[in-house]
Amino acid sequence: MLAEVASTFLTECRDIDVLARFTESVFMFLLPGTGTAGAVALARRIDDSLREREFSTELHVDPAIGIATAPMAGVPDRRVFLARAEACLRLALEGRGSETPRICADRR
C-alpha cells in the first residue's frame, strides 16, 4: 500500500518538489516557489486521488493534510514553522480544517 500511496504522490508532484516520510503515517512535501494557494491546490488533488483510488489491499485511506508556507510573518525559525504545520495537521485530523474538514492551511 505504501508504494501505491507514493505513486499517487509522485504523479501529483513536480520534479522539483521534495517528498519525505516524516513519521510512520505522516509525509512531508517541500514545494519550492509554491505559495499557500498552490499548496492547497496540490493538497486537494492528492486528497481526491487517494480517496478515489482502489488500493490492492483492503486498508482504507483517510488523508488529513496540514499546510504551512514560508516565508510567513511571525516565524523566526524552523521550530516555530514546524509547530504551525503540526497544529494544522492536528486540526485536519480532527476534521476541523480551514480549507475542507480534512485539509488545513495556516494563512497567518
Residue pairs with C-beta under 8 A, 6 or more apart in sequence:
1 55
1 56
1 57
1 59
1 61
4 53
4 55
4 56
5 50
5 61
6 19
8 46
8 49
8 50
8 53
9 19
9 27
9 29
9 46
10 19
11 49
12 42
12 45
12 46
12 49
13 19
13 29
13 31
13 42
14 31
16 32
16 33
17 29
17 30
17 31
17 32
18 29
18 30
18 32
19 27
19 28
19 29
19 30
20 27
20 28
20 29
20 30
21 27
21 28
22 28
26 89
29 39
29 42
31 38
31 39
31 42
34 42
34 69
35 69
36 67
36 69
36 105
36 106
36 107
39 67
39 69
39 105
40 67
40 99
40 103
40 105
43 65
43 67
43 99
43 103
43 105
44 99
44 100
44 103
46 63
46 65
47 63
47 65
47 100
47 102
47 103
50 61
50 63
51 61
51 63
53 61
55 61
62 102
63 102
64 89
64 92
64 93
64 97
64 102
64 103
65 89
65 92
65 97
65 102
65 103
65 104
66 85
66 86
66 87
66 88
66 89
66 90
66 91
66 92
66 104
66 105
66 106
67 85
67 88
67 99
67 103
67 104
67 105
67 106
68 81
68 82
68 84
68 85
68 88
68 105
68 106
69 105
69 106
70 81
72 81
72 84
72 106
72 108
73 108
74 80
74 108
75 81
75 84
84 106
84 108
85 106
87 106
88 97
88 98
88 104
88 105
88 106
89 104
91 97
91 98
91 104
92 101
92 102
92 103
92 104
93 102
95 101
95 102
96 104
97 103
97 104
97 105
98 104
98 105
98 107
99 105
